[in-house]
Amino acid sequence: MNAVKVYNQFIEWIGKSWWELPESEFLMPMIKATYTPEEADFLTGFPFRSVSLDDLVELKDMIREELEPLLLDLGRKGMIYKTRRGDSVRYRLNETFFALLRANFWSGKVDGRTKSSAAAVNKYFMDNWFEQYNQVHYRGLRTLPIAQSIQDDRTILPYEDVVKVVDSFEYYTVSTCPCRQRHNLDPEMKDCHHPLESCLHFEELGHYIVEHDMGREIDRQETLDILKQAADSGLVHAISAWQRKPDTICNCCSCCCLFLESYHKLGHAKSLDASNYSVQVEAATCKACGLCLKRCPMDALQLTYSSKAKNKFSKAVGVKLASCIGCGVCVHKCPTQSLALRRKQEVSPPPETVRDYMQRYMQDRAEAKQLLAERNK
């Protein structure tokens, strides 16, 4: 087997998905660190659309008894996705966003593959792999406000009410945060000390995760407990970017989250999609302690002089509204309750379904490529 040829063919194939693999000196090392030559060879040509086991038996010219354990092993590594519809079981290839940036680290496993993969993924990530998300309208996650931070709960829309969102699910799971895990496994990265077991998944995705040993089943109350612990720790609730049937709630830190990290380190114009709320301050009760400044994931707060302030510093918190994502992390621990989330005048609803989201994403990417081509003429 010519390993270089195998890897090049695999990169060409898996790069045809919605998540692209731009040229970089770090691309091949990342693929080699994650996939063996045998895995890359087997997965080249593996369908991106869901197909049955019988289809794969014919496609790969293998018997079921050989194929099923191989599919299970690849599923546990996050390389293949398995779904069930009643008695029907189907499989598809996971593109590299799902496989390398998410499923690769959900299990929390620490071994040679995950450690080498983490370091390689981080290098490729910082070499503009994530630039394709800087060119689209919607990020993959939108901010879900901490419930207690909203001043008037009558204004909460169903898709922004964390308790209603949680109550809409029947199956709950938790996994290791893949962003913090890939940072902690990389000796060149600073360890993150926020809670690791904080990535929540639901329904079909949750079943896939538990079946493939990437997480564990929990109940509604433990889900709410994890969300409270995350809020106390200063993490941002972030949910799938579409309204109907979201499957994920992340709890994000500014140092590791894909979207927050790209904002702070790569200079992206935005991080997570903002909620329909922003922070407002009651200057008269603010004691200028600065706790909220430390907790803000967007550096959107600052202490400024205020004629209304009654503390010894004559200062109160000022808000850079253009940077505020309306997460409520600052509000949650304010000792004087001087901060609150209030609804913006203009509400911006997220896409209705994941299909709507992907259509907008692909449209934005096509427009970005066309603009680049025109500039290069």
C-alpha positions as CSV (number, residue, x, y, z in Angstrom):
1,M,0.0,0.0,0.0
2,N,1.4,3.4,-1.0
3,A,0.4,5.4,2.1
4,V,1.0,8.8,0.5
5,K,-1.2,8.0,-2.4
6,V,-3.9,6.6,-0.1
7,Y,-3.9,9.7,2.1
8,N,-4.0,12.1,-0.9
9,Q,-7.0,10.2,-2.3
10,F,-8.7,10.3,1.0
11,I,-8.1,14.0,1.4
12,E,-9.5,14.6,-2.0
13,W,-12.6,12.5,-1.2
14,I,-13.4,13.8,2.3
15,G,-12.7,17.4,1.2
16,K,-15.8,17.2,-1.1
17,S,-18.2,17.6,1.9
18,W,-19.6,21.0,3.0
19,W,-16.6,21.4,5.3
20,E,-13.5,22.0,3.1
21,L,-9.9,21.2,3.6
22,P,-7.8,24.1,2.3
23,E,-4.2,23.6,1.3
24,S,-1.8,23.9,4.3
25,E,1.5,22.4,5.4
26,F,-0.5,21.1,8.4
27,L,-3.2,19.3,6.5
28,M,-1.4,16.0,5.8
29,P,0.1,15.8,9.3
30,M,-3.4,16.2,10.8
31,I,-4.9,13.4,8.6
32,K,-2.0,11.1,9.3
33,A,-2.2,11.7,13.0
34,T,-5.9,10.8,13.0
35,Y,-6.5,8.1,10.4
36,T,-4.3,5.1,9.8
37,P,-3.5,4.3,6.1
38,E,-6.0,1.3,6.3
39,E,-8.7,3.6,7.7
40,A,-8.1,6.3,5.1
41,D,-8.2,3.6,2.3
42,F,-11.4,2.1,3.6
43,L,-13.2,5.5,4.0
44,T,-12.2,6.8,0.6
45,G,-15.4,6.6,-1.4
46,F,-17.5,5.9,1.7
47,P,-20.9,7.7,1.1
48,F,-21.7,11.1,2.7
49,R,-25.4,10.2,2.5
50,S,-26.8,7.5,4.7
51,V,-26.8,4.0,3.2
52,S,-27.7,0.5,4.5
53,L,-25.4,-2.2,5.6
54,D,-26.3,-4.2,2.5
55,D,-25.3,-1.2,0.4
56,L,-21.9,-1.2,2.1
57,V,-21.5,-5.0,1.7
58,E,-21.8,-4.5,-2.0
59,L,-19.8,-1.3,-2.2
60,K,-16.8,-2.6,-0.1
61,D,-17.1,-6.3,-1.3
62,M,-17.0,-7.5,2.2
63,I,-19.2,-9.9,4.2
64,R,-21.4,-8.6,7.0
65,E,-19.5,-10.4,9.7
66,E,-16.3,-8.6,8.7
67,L,-17.9,-5.2,8.0
68,E,-20.0,-4.7,11.2
69,P,-17.2,-4.7,13.8
70,L,-15.1,-2.5,11.5
71,L,-18.0,0.0,11.3
72,L,-18.4,-0.1,15.1
73,D,-14.7,0.6,15.6
74,L,-14.8,3.5,13.1
75,G,-17.9,4.8,14.7
76,R,-16.2,4.9,18.2
77,K,-13.5,7.0,16.6
78,G,-16.1,9.4,15.3
79,M,-15.3,8.6,11.6
80,I,-18.6,7.1,10.7
81,Y,-22.1,8.1,11.7
82,K,-24.8,5.5,12.4
83,T,-28.5,6.2,12.5
84,R,-31.5,4.1,13.3
85,R,-35.0,4.5,11.9
86,G,-37.1,1.8,13.4
87,D,-35.6,-1.5,12.2
88,S,-33.5,0.3,9.6
89,V,-29.8,1.0,10.4
90,R,-27.8,3.3,8.1
91,Y,-24.3,4.6,7.9
92,R,-22.5,7.7,6.4
93,L,-19.0,9.2,6.4
94,N,-18.5,12.0,8.9
95,E,-16.8,15.1,7.4
96,T,-13.8,16.4,9.1
97,F,-15.6,19.2,11.1
98,F,-17.7,16.5,12.9
99,A,-15.0,13.8,13.0
100,L,-11.9,15.9,14.0
101,L,-13.2,18.9,15.8
102,R,-16.0,17.2,17.7
103,A,-16.4,13.4,17.9
104,N,-12.6,12.9,18.0
105,F,-12.5,14.1,21.6
106,W,-16.0,13.5,23.1
107,S,-15.0,10.3,24.8
108,G,-12.3,12.1,26.9
109,K,-10.0,9.2,26.0
110,V,-6.3,10.0,26.3
111,D,-4.1,7.8,24.1
112,G,-1.5,8.1,21.4
113,R,-4.0,8.8,18.6
114,T,-6.0,11.5,20.4
115,K,-2.9,13.3,21.7
116,S,-1.1,13.4,18.3
117,S,-4.4,14.3,16.6
118,A,-5.1,17.2,19.1
119,A,-1.7,18.8,18.4
120,A,-2.1,18.4,14.6
121,V,-5.7,19.7,14.6
122,N,-4.7,22.8,16.6
123,K,-2.0,23.7,14.1
124,Y,-4.3,23.3,11.1
125,F,-7.0,25.2,12.9
126,M,-4.7,28.2,13.5
127,D,-3.6,28.1,9.9
128,N,-6.9,29.4,8.7
129,W,-8.8,26.1,8.5
130,F,-11.6,27.9,10.2
131,E,-11.5,30.9,7.9
132,Q,-14.5,29.4,6.0
133,Y,-16.7,30.2,9.0
134,N,-15.6,33.8,8.9
135,Q,-17.3,34.2,5.5
136,V,-20.8,33.1,6.5
137,H,-23.8,34.8,8.1
138,Y,-24.5,32.2,10.8
139,R,-22.1,30.4,13.0
140,G,-22.7,26.7,14.0
141,L,-23.8,27.7,17.5
142,R,-25.9,30.6,18.8
143,T,-25.9,32.0,22.3
144,L,-28.5,30.6,24.7
145,P,-29.0,33.1,27.6
146,I,-28.7,32.0,31.2
147,A,-32.3,32.0,32.3
148,Q,-32.0,33.9,35.5
149,S,-30.1,36.7,33.7
150,I,-33.1,38.0,31.8
151,Q,-34.9,40.9,33.4
152,D,-38.4,40.2,32.0
153,D,-39.0,36.5,31.4
154,R,-42.2,37.4,29.5
155,T,-40.0,38.4,26.5
156,I,-38.3,35.0,26.2
157,L,-38.9,33.3,22.9
158,P,-39.3,29.5,23.1
159,Y,-36.0,28.8,21.3
160,E,-34.1,31.1,23.8
161,D,-35.7,29.7,26.9
162,V,-33.1,27.2,28.2
163,V,-35.6,25.3,30.4
164,K,-38.2,25.0,27.6
165,V,-35.5,23.8,25.3
166,V,-34.3,21.2,27.8
167,D,-37.9,20.1,28.4
168,S,-38.4,19.5,24.6
169,F,-36.0,16.5,24.7
170,E,-36.7,13.0,25.8
171,Y,-33.1,11.6,25.7
172,Y,-30.2,13.4,27.3
173,T,-26.4,12.7,27.3
174,V,-23.2,14.4,28.3
175,S,-19.7,14.2,26.8
176,T,-16.3,15.7,27.3
177,C,-16.0,19.2,25.8
178,P,-14.0,18.5,22.6
179,C,-12.5,22.0,22.4
180,R,-11.1,21.9,25.9
181,Q,-9.9,18.3,25.4
182,R,-7.9,19.1,22.3
183,H,-6.3,22.0,24.1
184,N,-5.5,20.0,27.2
185,L,-4.0,17.2,25.1
186,D,-1.6,19.6,23.3
187,P,1.6,20.3,25.2
188,E,1.9,23.6,23.3
189,M,-1.5,24.8,24.6
190,K,-2.3,26.1,28.0
191,D,-4.6,23.8,30.0
192,C,-8.1,24.9,30.5
193,H,-9.5,24.4,34.1
194,H,-13.2,24.8,33.3
195,P,-15.4,21.7,33.7
196,L,-14.6,19.1,31.1
197,E,-17.8,17.0,31.1
198,S,-20.1,19.7,29.8
199,C,-21.0,19.0,26.2
200,L,-24.8,18.1,26.1
201,H,-26.4,16.2,23.2
202,F,-29.9,15.0,22.7
203,E,-32.1,12.5,20.9
204,E,-30.6,10.8,17.8
205,L,-27.1,12.3,18.3
206,G,-27.2,11.4,21.9
207,H,-28.0,7.7,21.1
208,Y,-25.1,7.6,18.6
209,I,-22.8,9.0,21.2
210,V,-23.8,6.6,24.0
211,E,-23.7,3.6,21.6
212,H,-20.2,4.4,20.6
213,D,-18.8,5.1,24.1
214,M,-18.4,8.9,23.6
215,G,-20.5,9.9,26.5
216,R,-23.1,8.8,29.0
217,E,-26.8,9.0,29.3
218,I,-28.1,11.4,31.9
219,D,-31.6,12.6,32.9
220,R,-33.3,16.0,32.8
221,Q,-32.2,17.0,36.3
222,E,-28.6,16.2,35.7
223,T,-28.8,18.2,32.5
224,L,-30.0,21.2,34.4
225,D,-27.3,20.7,37.1
226,I,-24.6,20.7,34.4
227,L,-26.0,23.9,33.0
228,K,-26.0,25.5,36.4
229,Q,-22.4,24.4,37.1
230,A,-21.4,25.8,33.7
231,A,-23.1,29.1,34.4
232,D,-21.4,29.3,37.8
233,S,-18.0,28.6,36.1
234,G,-18.5,31.4,33.6
235,L,-19.2,29.3,30.6
236,V,-21.5,30.4,27.8
237,H,-24.5,28.3,26.9
238,A,-24.5,27.8,23.1
239,I,-27.0,25.8,21.2
240,S,-27.3,24.4,17.6
241,A,-27.9,27.4,15.3
242,W,-31.3,26.4,14.2
243,Q,-34.7,26.5,16.0
244,R,-36.3,23.1,15.4
245,K,-34.7,19.9,16.7
246,P,-31.4,21.3,18.0
247,D,-29.2,18.4,19.1
248,T,-26.4,20.1,21.1
249,I,-25.9,22.5,23.9
250,C,-22.3,23.4,24.4
251,N,-20.9,25.3,27.4
252,C,-18.2,27.4,26.0
253,C,-15.1,29.2,27.3
254,S,-13.4,32.0,25.5
255,C,-10.0,30.2,25.4
256,C,-11.0,27.0,23.8
257,C,-14.4,27.3,22.0
258,L,-14.0,27.1,18.2
259,F,-16.0,30.2,17.6
260,L,-14.8,32.3,20.6
261,E,-11.2,31.2,19.9
262,S,-11.5,32.3,16.2
263,Y,-12.8,35.6,17.3
264,H,-10.1,36.3,19.9
265,K,-7.1,34.7,18.1
266,L,-7.9,34.7,14.4
267,G,-9.6,38.0,14.2
268,H,-13.0,36.8,13.0
269,A,-15.7,39.5,12.8
270,K,-18.0,37.6,15.2
271,S,-17.9,34.6,17.6
272,L,-21.1,32.8,18.5
273,D,-24.3,34.1,17.0
274,A,-25.6,36.5,19.6
275,S,-28.9,36.1,21.4
276,N,-31.7,38.7,21.1
277,Y,-30.6,40.3,24.4
278,S,-27.9,42.7,25.5
279,V,-26.6,43.8,28.9
280,Q,-27.9,46.9,30.6
281,V,-26.4,48.4,33.7
282,E,-27.9,50.1,36.7
283,A,-25.0,52.5,37.5
284,A,-26.4,53.7,40.8
285,T,-26.0,50.2,42.4
286,C,-22.8,49.1,40.6
287,K,-19.9,49.0,43.1
288,A,-17.2,48.7,40.4
289,C,-15.9,45.4,41.6
290,G,-14.8,44.3,38.2
291,L,-16.1,40.7,38.5
292,C,-18.2,41.0,35.4
293,L,-15.2,42.2,33.4
294,K,-13.3,39.0,34.3
295,R,-16.3,36.8,33.4
296,C,-17.2,38.4,30.0
297,P,-16.2,36.1,27.2
298,M,-16.1,38.9,24.6
299,D,-14.3,41.7,26.5
300,A,-17.4,43.7,26.0
301,L,-17.4,45.4,29.4
302,Q,-15.2,48.1,30.9
303,L,-15.3,50.4,34.0
304,T,-15.9,54.0,33.1
305,Y,-16.7,57.2,35.0
306,S,-20.4,57.7,35.7
307,S,-22.1,60.6,37.3
308,K,-24.8,58.1,38.5
309,A,-22.3,55.8,40.3
310,K,-22.4,56.0,44.1
311,N,-19.2,54.0,44.8
312,K,-15.9,55.4,45.9
313,F,-14.5,55.1,42.4
314,S,-17.3,57.1,40.7
315,K,-17.3,54.4,38.1
316,A,-19.7,51.9,36.7
317,V,-19.7,49.2,34.1
318,G,-19.9,50.3,30.5
319,V,-21.1,48.0,27.7
320,K,-19.7,47.8,24.1
321,L,-23.0,46.7,22.7
322,A,-21.5,45.7,19.3
323,S,-19.4,43.1,21.1
324,C,-22.0,41.8,23.6
325,I,-23.5,38.4,22.6
326,G,-26.2,38.5,25.3
327,C,-25.1,35.4,27.2
328,G,-25.8,36.6,30.7
329,V,-22.5,35.3,32.1
330,C,-21.7,38.7,33.6
331,V,-25.2,39.0,35.0
332,H,-25.2,35.6,36.7
333,K,-22.7,36.5,39.4
334,C,-23.2,40.3,39.8
335,P,-23.1,40.8,43.6
336,T,-25.3,43.9,43.5
337,Q,-27.7,42.7,40.7
338,S,-26.8,45.8,38.8
339,L,-26.7,44.0,35.4
340,A,-29.6,42.4,33.5
341,L,-30.3,41.1,30.0
342,R,-32.9,43.1,28.1
343,R,-34.4,42.3,24.8
344,K,-33.0,44.2,21.8
345,Q,-35.4,46.4,19.8
346,E,-34.8,44.3,16.7
347,V,-35.2,40.5,17.0
348,S,-33.1,38.4,14.7
349,P,-34.5,34.8,14.6
350,P,-32.1,32.0,13.7
351,P,-32.8,29.6,10.8
352,E,-35.9,27.4,11.3
353,T,-34.3,24.0,10.5
354,V,-30.9,22.5,10.0
355,R,-31.7,22.3,6.3
356,D,-32.4,26.1,6.2
357,Y,-29.1,26.6,8.1
358,M,-27.1,24.6,5.6
359,Q,-28.7,26.2,2.6
360,R,-27.7,29.6,3.9
361,Y,-24.2,28.4,4.8
362,M,-23.6,27.0,1.3
363,Q,-25.0,30.2,-0.3
364,D,-22.7,32.4,1.8
365,R,-19.7,30.2,0.9
366,A,-20.5,30.4,-2.8
367,E,-20.8,34.1,-2.7
368,A,-17.5,34.4,-0.8
369,K,-15.8,32.3,-3.5
370,Q,-17.3,34.3,-6.3
371,L,-16.1,37.6,-4.7
372,L,-12.6,36.2,-4.3
373,A,-12.5,35.0,-7.9
374,E,-13.5,38.5,-9.1
375,R,-10.9,40.1,-7.0
376,N,-8.2,37.8,-8.4
377,K,-9.1,38.6,-12.0
